[in-house]
């Protein structure tokens, strides 16, 4: 979705302001810290960091604002000590509350993309094989993080915490059916004329996990006796050769 938004940013620029992780890096780092600790003291700088982000990239007052950054939910379960998405309702309360106060004339809406539990677990597992030195097989990982895969439950908790702000969800299986891909399904929620939406550039599938052969190679490397730097270098080379998670240049 974010690949699609960025690739089509010039065509979409007249209709909404776009903010992504690149615009919110300090805020995302703070969210990651909180997801590891669940210590509210780590959120004392949230308002100041958001203020700075919107000062660096001011929002125009003649169009909508779209923020797309999964990092605002903190780390994905399985990263370090993060076992689940329990930090998300608190993080969303801070972020949505800030937006409601900063833009009092706007309607703040939250939209989560979701997957079924098994697909999410398998995708998360493969991403962790790539991103860290995970040595568990999938059966072990699934047993450990099965409770974290209740994404509908997480959204329900967020909706309760943010009531009466609208909290919606979009199953990725539905979004993938869009002729131009899931990014276009998100743009359909914005005030963009149909003629513009129909002529946006599709990107296909974006941040997919590695295929069976590749993730098995990652697991073998993670379990090897090679030093961390060598494992990282070999995984980087394999990922680059497979164009894993690559974006079209634009």
N, C-alpha and C positions, 0 to 999 in steps of 0.2 A: 504493500500500500504506500509506504513512504517512498520507495523507488519511483512509483507511478507519480506521486505528488511532485517529487523533485524534478523528474524528467519533463513534466508538463507545467512547471511553475510559471513559465512566461505566458502560456495560454490562459492559465488560471489567475494570474496576478490581478487582472481587473475586477475579479469577483470576490476574492477573499485574501486576507493576510495569512500566510503560512508560517508556523513556528514548529521547528523540529528539534531533535536532540542537539544539533550543532548550534542552535540559538540558546539552549538552556543547560549547557554543560555543568555549571556550578550547582544548579538546582538538582539535576540528575545525580550528581555525586553525593549531595546531601541526602536525597531519597535513598540511595544505595546504603549510605552509612546507617540511616535509621532502620532500614530493613534488616540489617545485621544485628542491631542492638535493641530495637523497640524501646529505646530510651527517649522520651519526649524532649529531654534537654538538647538532643541533637537537632531539633527542629527550630531552635530559637532564632536561627539565622535565615529561615525560609523566606519570610517577608522581605528582608533586605536583599536577598539574592534574586527574588522575583522582580522586585523594584528595579534592580540593576539590569536585569535581562530586558525589561520593557523600556528602559531608558536607552540601552544600546540599540534596540530594534523597536522603535516606536510603532504603535498600532495606529493605522489610519482610522479616522472616525466615520468614513463613508462606506465601510464594508464590514463583512463578518470576519471573525478570527477563527482559524482552525489550528489547534495544537495537536500534533501527532508525535508522541514519544512514549514508548513502553517503559522507558527508564524512570518516568515519574511514579511508577508502581514499585520502584526499588529493584533489588536483584531478583532474578528468577530462582525459584526453589532449586536447591542443589548446588547453589553457588556458596562456597564456604560454609558458614554456619546457618544459612537461611534454609529453613525446613518447609515453609509454606508462604502463603500470601497474606498472613495475618496483619502485616503492616499496611496493606493497601487501603482499607477504609479510613485509617487515620491520615495517610498521605493525601488521599482524595479530598478529605475534609479540609485540609490546609489549602490545597491548590484551588479547589472549587470555591471555597470561602474567599480566598484572595481575589479570584477573578470576579466574583459577585460584588465585592466591595470596590474594586478598581474600575469596573465597568457596570455601574448600577443600572444603566438603561438597557443592558443586554440580557438576553436569556442564556444562562449557562446550562449546557447539556453535556452529559458524559456518555460516550459510546465505547463499549468494550467489544473487541473481537474475541470469539471463543472457539474452542475445538472440543470434540468429545474427549473423555478422559484418557482413553488409550492412545489416541493420536497425539494428544498434548504430551503425555508422558514420554512417548517414543521420540517425538521431536525434541523435547527438552534433553532427553538422554543423549541424543546424537550431538546436539549443540555443546553439551558439557564435555563429551569425548573430544571434541575439537578444541574447546576453549580452556580446558584444564586437564590435569593428569588423573582423570577418573579411571579407576581400574575395575569397577563393578561391571558385571554383565547386566543385560537389561532386566532379567528376572529379579536380581537383587535390587536394582534401582527402583523398579516398579513397586516392590514390596515396601521399600523405605519411604517413597514419596507418593503413594497412592492417595492419601488423604489430601495432599496439596492439589490434586487434579480436579477437585470439585469446583470448577470455575463458576458454575451457576450459583453455588453457595457463596462464593466471594462477592459476586455482583449483588446478590441479595443483601449481604452485609453492607456493601457500599450504599445501596439504595436506602437502606434503613438509616444509615448515618447521615446521608445527605438530604433526606426528605425535607422539603417538597421538591428539590431540584430533580429534573428528569434524569434517570439513569437507564440507559438502554443497552442492548447487546446485539451483535451481529454474528451469527455462526459463520465461521470461515467457509464451511461447506456450501453455504448459500452464496456468500460473496464471490466464491470461485466460479459460480455459474454465470456471472456477468460476462457478456461478450468481450469486454475490454479488460477483464480481470478484476481482482478484489479492490484495487485502488479506485477504479471507476465506481464501484458500489459505494465507496465512501463519498466520493465527489457528488454522487446522486443525492446525498443528504444536504448538500449545500445549495445556495441560490445561484446556480450556474445554468445558463440557457441550454436547452436540449441540443441546439445546433452546435454549440461549443463542445458539449460533452461527447457528442457523437464523433468528433474529429480529433479527440485526444489520442496520444500515442500509447499503445499497449506495451507492457514490458514482460508479459508472461509470468512465470512463477519466480519469486524473488528469494527470500531468505529460507530456502529449504535446507533440511538437514542432509548430511552426506548419504549417498546410497549405500547399499549393504556392503559392497566390497570395500568402500572407502572407510566406513565407520569401523569395520573389522580391522582395517589397517591401523586406524587411530587407537583402538583398544590394545592391539598388539604392541604398539609403540609405548603406550601409557604403562603397560605391564613390564616393559623391558627394563634392563639394568642401565640403559643409557642415561646420562645426566640430563637434567631438565632442559638445558639450552639446546642440546642435540635433538631431543624429542620435539621441542617447539619448532625448530628449524625444519625437521623432516615433515611435520604436520603442515607447516606453512607451504612447503614445496608441493605436497600432495594436493592441498586445497587450491593452490594457484593453478596447478595443472588441470584440475577438474573445474576451474572457474566457480568454485563453491561460494555462493552468496554474492557473486559479482553483480555490479550494477553497470548498465549501459552508460558509456561516457556521454556527457552532454554539457 
